Amino acid sequence: MAWHDQYRGRVVLISGASLGIGKELARQVWTLGGMVIATGRNAQRLEEAAQHICSGSDAEARRRFLTIAGDVSKAEDCRVAVESGLSTFGRIDYLIHNAAVFHFDRIDSASEHVIDQMIDVNIKGCIHLSRAALPALHISRGGILFVSSISAFYGMPEYGLYALSKAALTPLSESLRLENHAHGVFVGLTYLGYTANEPDKRALDAQGTPQPIPDRPHSFTRSREAAARGILRQLIRRQAVSLPSFLGHINWVFSYMMPRLAFLIHQRSYRSILLLLICSLLPLGASLNLRAQAQAQSQNQTQNQNQAQNQDRSVELTVRVDGLKTWGSSQLVIGVFDRAAFPDGRPLHHATIKVDEPRMHWKVSVPMATYAIAVYQDLNRNGRLDKSTFGFPTEPYGFSRNYRPVYRGPLWKDASILIDRDSSADIRLIAP
Ligand SMILES: NC(=O)c1ccc[n+]([C@@H]2O[C@H](COP(=O)([O-])OP(=O)(O)OC[C@H]3O[C@@H](n4cnc5c(N)ncnc54)[C@H](OP(=O)(O)O)[C@@H]3O)[C@@H](O)[C@H]2O)c1
């Protein structure tokens, strides 16, 4: 049987069904022969939605559409919605958590009332309604679907409260899925991308007053029909998670795998993005191989000879490192390289020092010669410079002459310094 035929005779409770995606969900379920329990705070708007959907139908078809005005942030209203649905239809098969309020503004300008509303409606509303409906869903062995958003992946500016309220639905749905699996109840979540808004849609301003929201570019938006169809299909197919939009996939990849890039995109720092993308093509990470422990004892024969020749011409090199993070228990790893070994061979000299100040120094006696120095702060004390999947260092690092790798890893000419008398090399760490 096709998925859409499976709504015939099924009872679906939809929160926030008077407008937007919720109203379209209600229309599709009803059109497919299902029974709808539609909720929303505004009784008149809810009734208008029902009239619009059922217009031209006979009385029997109209009886398949029940409207219950109520606020999901109130546990009592949720109980009433479930009980009314049960007394009218005798069962509930599916629950769709669609109702939500929106707020687009900075977190520091939101009033406490707005903060409470975002949490009470978008998070607690789902909890109250799930708790009220679960006994009926255990009997029907039905399903719950949470309507989340791609903003749950990354807290965007002016979307903070909305994003956090949607992000909270991920662990909530996962816990409910695990808790109710044995009862045969399916729990899923969809991360919707930009969907066409109804003209009546409102977002709360800083004081909590609903305000119209500007039109979105149509090229980015999906239709409400397609969004609702995807949700209903997911519910029948019992697909735990769905991420229907292309933008959502991109957001997911950037947020979890390239958080630095996601940050720059949201900052609209296009020049930095370009540089970062170019860097990601180059094996920067591979050229920063500073293995501390193995490097000390194994200097090669040539080096020993050079040292012997220059024994009487030794000078003192002071490496001064600035920008160290002092939290936690970390260590500073320093390597002094000759030309043959820089940057990924074995250093002539190395040191590992416990970090307790933001600025530290280390002295070593070296024969007069040209050297390059590479350092990194081993934040987790695992003895190596950690790197991301793309080879970027994820711990602070730096080079002599304060060379900052941009398009490629460091070459000898970028970082080499002539040490022909007692001298110092100042290195400021680069934060990853
Ligand atoms: N539109 C998008 O681009 C988009 C993108 C990603 C995810 N989503 C998600 O999709 C869902 C629907 O979005 P939408 O754009 O269709 O929203 P919408 O047009 O603003 O409709 C929201 C619905 O929720 C109801 N509602 C609001 N607060 C409620 C409460 N406390 N109790 C009961 N009902 C309440 C509203 O009716 P009353 O005001 O009468 O209560 C209305 O029916 C939301 O969960 C949203 O986060 C939307």
The ligand as an SDF file (V2000), in Angstrom:
LIG
                    3D

 48 52  0  0  0  0  0  0  0  0999 V2000
    8.4020   28.3400    7.9810 N   0  0  0  0  0  0  0  0  0  0  0  0
    9.6300   27.9110    7.9060 C   0  0  0  0  0  0  0  0  0  0  0  0
   10.4340   28.3420    7.0630 O   0  0  0  0  0  0  0  0  0  0  0  0
   10.0970   26.8540    8.8450 C   0  0  0  0  0  0  0  0  0  0  0  0
   11.4090   26.3650    8.7110 C   0  0  0  0  0  0  0  0  0  0  0  0
   11.8530   25.3740    9.5700 C   0  0  0  0  0  0  0  0  0  0  0  0
   11.0050   24.8730   10.5240 C   0  0  0  0  0  0  0  0  0  0  0  0
    9.7350   25.3740   10.6470 N   0  0  0  0  0  0  0  0  0  0  0  0
    8.8860   24.8210   11.6870 C   0  0  0  0  0  0  0  0  0  0  0  0
    7.6550   24.4350   11.1250 O   0  0  0  0  0  0  0  0  0  0  0  0
    6.6110   24.6190   12.0740 C   0  0  0  0  0  0  0  0  0  0  0  0
    5.5050   25.4550   11.4520 C   0  0  0  0  0  0  0  0  0  0  0  0
    6.0570   26.6770   11.0030 O   0  0  0  0  0  0  0  0  0  0  0  0
    5.1440   27.7390   10.2290 P   0  0  0  0  0  0  0  0  0  0  0  0
    6.0560   28.6390    9.5160 O   0  0  0  0  0  0  0  0  0  0  0  0
    4.0960   27.0410    9.4960 O   0  0  0  0  0  0  0  0  0  0  0  0
    4.4980   28.5340   11.4820 O   0  0  0  0  0  0  0  0  0  0  0  0
    3.3040   29.5990   11.5050 P   0  0  0  0  0  0  0  0  0  0  0  0
    2.8270   29.8900   10.1190 O   0  0  0  0  0  0  0  0  0  0  0  0
    3.7260   30.7350   12.3520 O   0  0  0  0  0  0  0  0  0  0  0  0
    2.1670   28.8020   12.2870 O   0  0  0  0  0  0  0  0  0  0  0  0
    2.3680   28.4780   13.6210 C   0  0  0  0  0  0  0  0  0  0  0  0
    1.1680   27.7240   14.1090 C   0  0  0  0  0  0  0  0  0  0  0  0
    1.3840   27.3760   15.4790 O   0  0  0  0  0  0  0  0  0  0  0  0
    0.2900   27.8570   16.2660 C   0  0  0  0  0  0  0  0  0  0  0  0
    0.7870   28.1720   17.5980 N   0  0  0  0  0  0  0  0  0  0  0  0
    1.7060   29.0860   17.9530 C   0  0  0  0  0  0  0  0  0  0  0  0
    1.8840   29.0810   19.2780 N   0  0  0  0  0  0  0  0  0  0  0  0
    1.0470   28.1400   19.7690 C   0  0  0  0  0  0  0  0  0  0  0  0
    0.7360   27.6850   21.0700 C   0  0  0  0  0  0  0  0  0  0  0  0
    1.3470   28.2020   22.1510 N   0  0  0  0  0  0  0  0  0  0  0  0
   -0.1790   26.7080   21.2240 N   0  0  0  0  0  0  0  0  0  0  0  0
   -0.8110   26.1780   20.1330 C   0  0  0  0  0  0  0  0  0  0  0  0
   -0.5730   26.5850   18.8780 N   0  0  0  0  0  0  0  0  0  0  0  0
    0.3350   27.5580   18.7000 C   0  0  0  0  0  0  0  0  0  0  0  0
   -0.2140   29.0730   15.5030 C   0  0  0  0  0  0  0  0  0  0  0  0
   -1.5660   29.3680   15.8000 O   0  0  0  0  0  0  0  0  0  0  0  0
   -1.9820   30.4290   16.9550 P   0  0  0  0  0  0  0  0  0  0  0  0
   -1.0990   31.6080   16.7850 O   0  0  0  0  0  0  0  0  0  0  0  0
   -3.4180   30.6770   16.7200 O   0  0  0  0  0  0  0  0  0  0  0  0
   -1.7410   29.7250   18.2310 O   0  0  0  0  0  0  0  0  0  0  0  0
   -0.0960   28.5720   14.0810 C   0  0  0  0  0  0  0  0  0  0  0  0
   -1.1810   27.7700   13.7580 O   0  0  0  0  0  0  0  0  0  0  0  0
    7.2630   25.2580   13.2930 C   0  0  0  0  0  0  0  0  0  0  0  0
    7.5460   24.2780   14.2480 O   0  0  0  0  0  0  0  0  0  0  0  0
    8.5370   25.8270   12.7480 C   0  0  0  0  0  0  0  0  0  0  0  0
    9.5310   25.9350   13.7220 O   0  0  0  0  0  0  0  0  0  0  0  0
    9.2690   26.3440    9.8370 C   0  0  0  0  0  0  0  0  0  0  0  0
  1  2  1  0
  2  3  2  0
  2  4  1  0
  4  5  1  0
  4 48  2  0
  5  6  2  0
  6  7  1  0
  7  8  2  0
  8  9  1  0
  8 48  1  0
  9 10  1  0
  9 46  1  0
 10 11  1  0
 11 12  1  0
 11 44  1  0
 12 13  1  0
 13 14  1  0
 14 15  2  0
 14 16  1  0
 14 17  1  0
 17 18  1  0
 18 19  2  0
 18 20  1  0
 18 21  1  0
 21 22  1  0
 22 23  1  0
 23 24  1  0
 23 42  1  0
 24 25  1  0
 25 26  1  0
 25 36  1  0
 26 27  1  0
 26 35  1  0
 27 28  2  0
 28 29  1  0
 29 30  1  0
 29 35  2  0
 30 31  1  0
 30 32  2  0
 32 33  1  0
 33 34  2  0
 34 35  1  0
 36 37  1  0
 36 42  1  0
 37 38  1  0
 38 39  2  0
 38 40  1  0
 38 41  1  0
 42 43  1  0
 44 45  1  0
 44 46  1  0
 46 47  1  0
M  CHG  2   8   1  16  -1
M  END
$$$$
